[in-house]
Amino acid sequence: MKRMFCLIAMLFVLLISGCAASGPKYLAGADASADSGNLVVYRPYRFTSGGAYANVYIDEQKVGVLKNGGYLKLGVGSGVHTLRVERLARTISTSNKERIFVRYSHRWSLFGMIDFISATLNEVDEVAAFDELKETKQSS
């Protein structure tokens, strides 16, 4: 019985760790080109809801999947765009060489017998974003 429990626990850990971003770590020095904005959408690592992926859309075009502890660096043209991560949408305005950082947070919690799933999509200032981004890896 003890072996079975250990096997199930190891499989669970492997399953959860396989859902995290696995690309290269974020590097702050790669700026946008002259004719496009630089949008960084990221998701800090959280154990809860760690296995859930989030689809990312710019102007209703799918541009990637945001994994737990991951980031997507997207070149978008100057102008007004709609960023959507799953059901949350935000209007962003970019100009040449401007960097915009947007944090997606997804949480699951249990309160008594009721499940709560909450998600937020917020623009973050560069200093706070760099502090959180140093722990992230590129998503696909």
mmCIF file of the C-alpha atoms, coordinates in Angstrom:
data_MODEL
# 
_entry.id   MODEL 
# 
loop_
_atom_site.group_PDB 
_atom_site.id 
_atom_site.type_symbol 
_atom_site.label_atom_id 
_atom_site.label_alt_id 
_atom_site.label_comp_id 
_atom_site.label_asym_id 
_atom_site.label_entity_id 
_atom_site.label_seq_id 
_atom_site.pdbx_PDB_ins_code 
_atom_site.Cartn_x 
_atom_site.Cartn_y 
_atom_site.Cartn_z 
_atom_site.occupancy 
_atom_site.B_iso_or_equiv 
_atom_site.pdbx_formal_charge 
_atom_site.auth_seq_id 
_atom_site.auth_comp_id 
_atom_site.auth_asym_id 
_atom_site.auth_atom_id 
_atom_site.pdbx_PDB_model_num 
ATOM 1   C CA . MET A 1 1   ? 0.000   0.000  0.000   1.00 0.00 ? 1   MET A CA 1 
ATOM 2   C CA . LYS A 1 2   ? 2.839   2.356  0.844   1.00 0.00 ? 2   LYS A CA 1 
ATOM 3   C CA . ARG A 1 3   ? 4.463   1.695  -2.535  1.00 0.00 ? 3   ARG A CA 1 
ATOM 4   C CA . MET A 1 4   ? 1.231   2.477  -4.338  1.00 0.00 ? 4   MET A CA 1 
ATOM 5   C CA . PHE A 1 5   ? 0.919   5.788  -2.491  1.00 0.00 ? 5   PHE A CA 1 
ATOM 6   C CA . CYS A 1 6   ? 4.524   6.725  -3.382  1.00 0.00 ? 6   CYS A CA 1 
ATOM 7   C CA . LEU A 1 7   ? 3.935   5.825  -7.032  1.00 0.00 ? 7   LEU A CA 1 
ATOM 8   C CA . ILE A 1 8   ? 0.777   7.941  -7.209  1.00 0.00 ? 8   ILE A CA 1 
ATOM 9   C CA . ALA A 1 9   ? 2.563   10.864 -5.517  1.00 0.00 ? 9   ALA A CA 1 
ATOM 10  C CA . MET A 1 10  ? 5.479   10.671 -7.991  1.00 0.00 ? 10  MET A CA 1 
ATOM 11  C CA . LEU A 1 11  ? 3.111   10.549 -10.973 1.00 0.00 ? 11  LEU A CA 1 
ATOM 12  C CA . PHE A 1 12  ? 1.240   13.576 -9.645  1.00 0.00 ? 12  PHE A CA 1 
ATOM 13  C CA . VAL A 1 13  ? 4.494   15.560 -9.267  1.00 0.00 ? 13  VAL A CA 1 
ATOM 14  C CA . LEU A 1 14  ? 5.560   14.632 -12.811 1.00 0.00 ? 14  LEU A CA 1 
ATOM 15  C CA . LEU A 1 15  ? 2.157   15.627 -14.186 1.00 0.00 ? 15  LEU A CA 1 
ATOM 16  C CA . ILE A 1 16  ? 2.199   19.021 -12.481 1.00 0.00 ? 16  ILE A CA 1 
ATOM 17  C CA . SER A 1 17  ? 5.808   19.822 -13.373 1.00 0.00 ? 17  SER A CA 1 
ATOM 18  C CA . GLY A 1 18  ? 5.141   18.994 -17.031 1.00 0.00 ? 18  GLY A CA 1 
ATOM 19  C CA . CYS A 1 19  ? 2.599   21.821 -17.206 1.00 0.00 ? 19  CYS A CA 1 
ATOM 20  C CA . ALA A 1 20  ? 5.081   24.574 -16.366 1.00 0.00 ? 20  ALA A CA 1 
ATOM 21  C CA . ALA A 1 21  ? 6.889   26.711 -18.931 1.00 0.00 ? 21  ALA A CA 1 
ATOM 22  C CA . SER A 1 22  ? 10.186  25.158 -19.994 1.00 0.00 ? 22  SER A CA 1 
ATOM 23  C CA . GLY A 1 23  ? 11.789  27.628 -22.425 1.00 0.00 ? 23  GLY A CA 1 
ATOM 24  C CA . PRO A 1 24  ? 14.677  30.015 -21.769 1.00 0.00 ? 24  PRO A CA 1 
ATOM 25  C CA . LYS A 1 25  ? 14.536  32.405 -18.812 1.00 0.00 ? 25  LYS A CA 1 
ATOM 26  C CA . TYR A 1 26  ? 13.434  35.985 -19.440 1.00 0.00 ? 26  TYR A CA 1 
ATOM 27  C CA . LEU A 1 27  ? 16.211  38.401 -20.481 1.00 0.00 ? 27  LEU A CA 1 
ATOM 28  C CA . ALA A 1 28  ? 15.487  42.094 -19.973 1.00 0.00 ? 28  ALA A CA 1 
ATOM 29  C CA . GLY A 1 29  ? 17.760  43.460 -22.709 1.00 0.00 ? 29  GLY A CA 1 
ATOM 30  C CA . ALA A 1 30  ? 15.905  42.396 -25.866 1.00 0.00 ? 30  ALA A CA 1 
ATOM 31  C CA . ASP A 1 31  ? 14.014  45.537 -26.985 1.00 0.00 ? 31  ASP A CA 1 
ATOM 32  C CA . ALA A 1 32  ? 11.443  45.893 -29.705 1.00 0.00 ? 32  ALA A CA 1 
ATOM 33  C CA . SER A 1 33  ? 12.359  46.891 -33.230 1.00 0.00 ? 33  SER A CA 1 
ATOM 34  C CA . ALA A 1 34  ? 11.660  50.439 -34.425 1.00 0.00 ? 34  ALA A CA 1 
ATOM 35  C CA . ASP A 1 35  ? 8.335   49.628 -36.058 1.00 0.00 ? 35  ASP A CA 1 
ATOM 36  C CA . SER A 1 36  ? 6.699   47.457 -33.399 1.00 0.00 ? 36  SER A CA 1 
ATOM 37  C CA . GLY A 1 37  ? 5.838   47.638 -29.752 1.00 0.00 ? 37  GLY A CA 1 
ATOM 38  C CA . ASN A 1 38  ? 7.080   45.068 -27.337 1.00 0.00 ? 38  ASN A CA 1 
ATOM 39  C CA . LEU A 1 39  ? 4.382   43.394 -25.291 1.00 0.00 ? 39  LEU A CA 1 
ATOM 40  C CA . VAL A 1 40  ? 5.317   40.944 -22.560 1.00 0.00 ? 40  VAL A CA 1 
ATOM 41  C CA . VAL A 1 41  ? 2.504   38.860 -21.113 1.00 0.00 ? 41  VAL A CA 1 
ATOM 42  C CA . TYR A 1 42  ? 3.519   36.732 -18.152 1.00 0.00 ? 42  TYR A CA 1 
ATOM 43  C CA . ARG A 1 43  ? 2.126   34.443 -15.511 1.00 0.00 ? 43  ARG A CA 1 
ATOM 44  C CA . PRO A 1 44  ? 3.948   34.036 -12.188 1.00 0.00 ? 44  PRO A CA 1 
ATOM 45  C CA . TYR A 1 45  ? 4.355   30.465 -10.971 1.00 0.00 ? 45  TYR A CA 1 
ATOM 46  C CA . ARG A 1 46  ? 1.623   29.255 -8.619  1.00 0.00 ? 46  ARG A CA 1 
ATOM 47  C CA . PHE A 1 47  ? 1.129   25.696 -7.399  1.00 0.00 ? 47  PHE A CA 1 
ATOM 48  C CA . THR A 1 48  ? -2.648  26.056 -7.396  1.00 0.00 ? 48  THR A CA 1 
ATOM 49  C CA . SER A 1 49  ? -4.057  25.990 -10.920 1.00 0.00 ? 49  SER A CA 1 
ATOM 50  C CA . GLY A 1 50  ? -0.579  25.100 -12.106 1.00 0.00 ? 50  GLY A CA 1 
ATOM 51  C CA . GLY A 1 51  ? -1.821  22.615 -14.685 1.00 0.00 ? 51  GLY A CA 1 
ATOM 52  C CA . ALA A 1 52  ? -4.094  25.088 -16.464 1.00 0.00 ? 52  ALA A CA 1 
ATOM 53  C CA . TYR A 1 53  ? -2.852  26.665 -19.713 1.00 0.00 ? 53  TYR A CA 1 
ATOM 54  C CA . ALA A 1 54  ? -4.137  30.034 -20.915 1.00 0.00 ? 54  ALA A CA 1 
ATOM 55  C CA . ASN A 1 55  ? -4.630  30.883 -24.587 1.00 0.00 ? 55  ASN A CA 1 
ATOM 56  C CA . VAL A 1 56  ? -3.410  34.381 -25.554 1.00 0.00 ? 56  VAL A CA 1 
ATOM 57  C CA . TYR A 1 57  ? -4.959  36.451 -28.357 1.00 0.00 ? 57  TYR A CA 1 
ATOM 58  C CA . ILE A 1 58  ? -4.014  39.794 -29.924 1.00 0.00 ? 58  ILE A CA 1 
ATOM 59  C CA . ASP A 1 59  ? -6.880  41.351 -31.887 1.00 0.00 ? 59  ASP A CA 1 
ATOM 60  C CA . GLU A 1 60  ? -8.654  37.953 -31.781 1.00 0.00 ? 60  GLU A CA 1 
ATOM 61  C CA . GLN A 1 61  ? -5.686  36.144 -33.393 1.00 0.00 ? 61  GLN A CA 1 
ATOM 62  C CA . LYS A 1 62  ? -4.217  33.375 -31.228 1.00 0.00 ? 62  LYS A CA 1 
ATOM 63  C CA . VAL A 1 63  ? -0.547  34.165 -30.596 1.00 0.00 ? 63  VAL A CA 1 
ATOM 64  C CA . GLY A 1 64  ? 0.409   31.548 -28.033 1.00 0.00 ? 64  GLY A CA 1 
ATOM 65  C CA . VAL A 1 65  ? -0.259  29.602 -24.883 1.00 0.00 ? 65  VAL A CA 1 
ATOM 66  C CA . LEU A 1 66  ? 0.743   30.959 -21.495 1.00 0.00 ? 66  LEU A CA 1 
ATOM 67  C CA . LYS A 1 67  ? 1.915   28.233 -19.130 1.00 0.00 ? 67  LYS A CA 1 
ATOM 68  C CA . ASN A 1 68  ? 2.410   28.373 -15.392 1.00 0.00 ? 68  ASN A CA 1 
ATOM 69  C CA . GLY A 1 69  ? 5.565   30.363 -14.604 1.00 0.00 ? 69  GLY A CA 1 
ATOM 70  C CA . GLY A 1 70  ? 5.872   31.471 -18.222 1.00 0.00 ? 70  GLY A CA 1 
ATOM 71  C CA . TYR A 1 71  ? 6.015   34.529 -20.433 1.00 0.00 ? 71  TYR A CA 1 
ATOM 72  C CA . LEU A 1 72  ? 5.312   35.436 -24.047 1.00 0.00 ? 72  LEU A CA 1 
ATOM 73  C CA . LYS A 1 73  ? 7.232   38.285 -25.681 1.00 0.00 ? 73  LYS A CA 1 
ATOM 74  C CA . LEU A 1 74  ? 5.130   39.602 -28.553 1.00 0.00 ? 74  LEU A CA 1 
ATOM 75  C CA . GLY A 1 75  ? 5.949   42.181 -31.200 1.00 0.00 ? 75  GLY A CA 1 
ATOM 76  C CA . VAL A 1 76  ? 2.835   44.191 -31.939 1.00 0.00 ? 76  VAL A CA 1 
ATOM 77  C CA . GLY A 1 77  ? 2.561   47.161 -34.251 1.00 0.00 ? 77  GLY A CA 1 
ATOM 78  C CA . SER A 1 78  ? 2.004   50.684 -33.017 1.00 0.00 ? 78  SER A CA 1 
ATOM 79  C CA . GLY A 1 79  ? -1.600  51.501 -32.235 1.00 0.00 ? 79  GLY A CA 1 
ATOM 80  C CA . VAL A 1 80  ? -4.494  50.235 -30.175 1.00 0.00 ? 80  VAL A CA 1 
ATOM 81  C CA . HIS A 1 81  ? -4.849  46.481 -29.739 1.00 0.00 ? 81  HIS A CA 1 
ATOM 82  C CA . THR A 1 82  ? -7.022  44.089 -27.794 1.00 0.00 ? 82  THR A CA 1 
ATOM 83  C CA . LEU A 1 83  ? -5.168  41.602 -25.616 1.00 0.00 ? 83  LEU A CA 1 
ATOM 84  C CA . ARG A 1 84  ? -7.230  38.637 -24.462 1.00 0.00 ? 84  ARG A CA 1 
ATOM 85  C CA . VAL A 1 85  ? -6.080  35.863 -22.150 1.00 0.00 ? 85  VAL A CA 1 
ATOM 86  C CA . GLU A 1 86  ? -8.820  33.244 -21.908 1.00 0.00 ? 86  GLU A CA 1 
ATOM 87  C CA . ARG A 1 87  ? -11.950 35.236 -20.989 1.00 0.00 ? 87  ARG A CA 1 
ATOM 88  C CA . LEU A 1 88  ? -10.197 38.378 -19.760 1.00 0.00 ? 88  LEU A CA 1 
ATOM 89  C CA . ALA A 1 89  ? -9.639  41.194 -22.272 1.00 0.00 ? 89  ALA A CA 1 
ATOM 90  C CA . ARG A 1 90  ? -7.741  44.461 -22.069 1.00 0.00 ? 90  ARG A CA 1 
ATOM 91  C CA . THR A 1 91  ? -7.197  47.295 -24.530 1.00 0.00 ? 91  THR A CA 1 
ATOM 92  C CA . ILE A 1 92  ? -3.549  48.295 -24.885 1.00 0.00 ? 92  ILE A CA 1 
ATOM 93  C CA . SER A 1 93  ? -2.005  51.184 -26.773 1.00 0.00 ? 93  SER A CA 1 
ATOM 94  C CA . THR A 1 94  ? 1.558   50.801 -28.044 1.00 0.00 ? 94  THR A CA 1 
ATOM 95  C CA . SER A 1 95  ? 4.033   53.118 -29.706 1.00 0.00 ? 95  SER A CA 1 
ATOM 96  C CA . ASN A 1 96  ? 7.470   52.583 -31.224 1.00 0.00 ? 96  ASN A CA 1 
ATOM 97  C CA . LYS A 1 97  ? 9.968   50.953 -28.874 1.00 0.00 ? 97  LYS A CA 1 
ATOM 98  C CA . GLU A 1 98  ? 7.562   51.038 -25.939 1.00 0.00 ? 98  GLU A CA 1 
ATOM 99  C CA . ARG A 1 99  ? 7.559   48.047 -23.607 1.00 0.00 ? 99  ARG A CA 1 
ATOM 100 C CA . ILE A 1 100 ? 4.304   47.054 -21.957 1.00 0.00 ? 100 ILE A CA 1 
ATOM 101 C CA . PHE A 1 101 ? 4.107   44.359 -19.288 1.00 0.00 ? 101 PHE A CA 1 
ATOM 102 C CA . VAL A 1 102 ? 0.867   42.553 -18.491 1.00 0.00 ? 102 VAL A CA 1 
ATOM 103 C CA . ARG A 1 103 ? 0.525   40.012 -15.662 1.00 0.00 ? 103 ARG A CA 1 
ATOM 104 C CA . TYR A 1 104 ? -2.012  37.207 -15.846 1.00 0.00 ? 104 TYR A CA 1 
ATOM 105 C CA . SER A 1 105 ? -2.801  35.609 -12.501 1.00 0.00 ? 105 SER A CA 1 
ATOM 106 C CA . HIS A 1 106 ? -4.973  32.545 -12.147 1.00 0.00 ? 106 HIS A CA 1 
ATOM 107 C CA . ARG A 1 107 ? -5.969  31.091 -8.793  1.00 0.00 ? 107 ARG A CA 1 
ATOM 108 C CA . TRP A 1 108 ? -8.140  28.346 -7.493  1.00 0.00 ? 108 TRP A CA 1 
ATOM 109 C CA . SER A 1 109 ? -9.226  28.190 -3.879  1.00 0.00 ? 109 SER A CA 1 
ATOM 110 C CA . LEU A 1 110 ? -11.639 26.184 -1.802  1.00 0.00 ? 110 LEU A CA 1 
ATOM 111 C CA . PHE A 1 111 ? -13.837 27.977 0.670   1.00 0.00 ? 111 PHE A CA 1 
ATOM 112 C CA . GLY A 1 112 ? -15.915 25.491 2.601   1.00 0.00 ? 112 GLY A CA 1 
ATOM 113 C CA . MET A 1 113 ? -17.676 23.422 -0.029  1.00 0.00 ? 113 MET A CA 1 
ATOM 114 C CA . ILE A 1 114 ? -17.469 26.045 -2.775  1.00 0.00 ? 114 ILE A CA 1 
ATOM 115 C CA . ASP A 1 115 ? -14.694 26.307 -5.381  1.00 0.00 ? 115 ASP A CA 1 
ATOM 116 C CA . PHE A 1 116 ? -13.527 29.767 -6.398  1.00 0.00 ? 116 PHE A CA 1 
ATOM 117 C CA . ILE A 1 117 ? -11.565 30.398 -9.569  1.00 0.00 ? 117 ILE A CA 1 
ATOM 118 C CA . SER A 1 118 ? -10.327 33.927 -10.033 1.00 0.00 ? 118 SER A CA 1 
ATOM 119 C CA . ALA A 1 119 ? -8.163  35.444 -12.711 1.00 0.00 ? 119 ALA A CA 1 
ATOM 120 C CA . THR A 1 120 ? -6.755  38.916 -13.267 1.00 0.00 ? 120 THR A CA 1 
ATOM 121 C CA . LEU A 1 121 ? -5.091  40.648 -16.212 1.00 0.00 ? 121 LEU A CA 1 
ATOM 122 C CA . ASN A 1 122 ? -3.236  43.798 -15.139 1.00 0.00 ? 122 ASN A CA 1 
ATOM 123 C CA . GLU A 1 123 ? -0.667  46.125 -16.649 1.00 0.00 ? 123 GLU A CA 1 
ATOM 124 C CA . VAL A 1 124 ? 2.447   46.221 -14.447 1.00 0.00 ? 124 VAL A CA 1 
ATOM 125 C CA . ASP A 1 125 ? 5.210   48.834 -14.223 1.00 0.00 ? 125 ASP A CA 1 
ATOM 126 C CA . GLU A 1 126 ? 8.632   47.823 -15.536 1.00 0.00 ? 126 GLU A CA 1 
ATOM 127 C CA . VAL A 1 127 ? 10.386  47.546 -12.147 1.00 0.00 ? 127 VAL A CA 1 
ATOM 128 C CA . ALA A 1 128 ? 7.757   45.235 -10.641 1.00 0.00 ? 128 ALA A CA 1 
ATOM 129 C CA . ALA A 1 129 ? 7.559   43.213 -13.856 1.00 0.00 ? 129 ALA A CA 1 
ATOM 130 C CA . PHE A 1 130 ? 11.334  42.624 -14.025 1.00 0.00 ? 130 PHE A CA 1 
ATOM 131 C CA . ASP A 1 131 ? 11.289  41.410 -10.431 1.00 0.00 ? 131 ASP A CA 1 
ATOM 132 C CA . GLU A 1 132 ? 8.616   38.810 -11.254 1.00 0.00 ? 132 GLU A CA 1 
ATOM 133 C CA . LEU A 1 133 ? 9.912   37.975 -14.744 1.00 0.00 ? 133 LEU A CA 1 
ATOM 134 C CA . LYS A 1 134 ? 13.330  36.827 -13.542 1.00 0.00 ? 134 LYS A CA 1 
ATOM 135 C CA . GLU A 1 135 ? 11.620  33.664 -12.268 1.00 0.00 ? 135 GLU A CA 1 
ATOM 136 C CA . THR A 1 136 ? 9.742   32.902 -15.506 1.00 0.00 ? 136 THR A CA 1 
ATOM 137 C CA . LYS A 1 137 ? 10.580  30.875 -18.605 1.00 0.00 ? 137 LYS A CA 1 
ATOM 138 C CA . GLN A 1 138 ? 9.332   31.274 -22.170 1.00 0.00 ? 138 GLN A CA 1 
ATOM 139 C CA . SER A 1 139 ? 5.998   29.651 -22.997 1.00 0.00 ? 139 SER A CA 1 
ATOM 140 C CA . SER A 1 140 ? 5.110   28.317 -26.424 1.00 0.00 ? 140 SER A CA 1 
# 
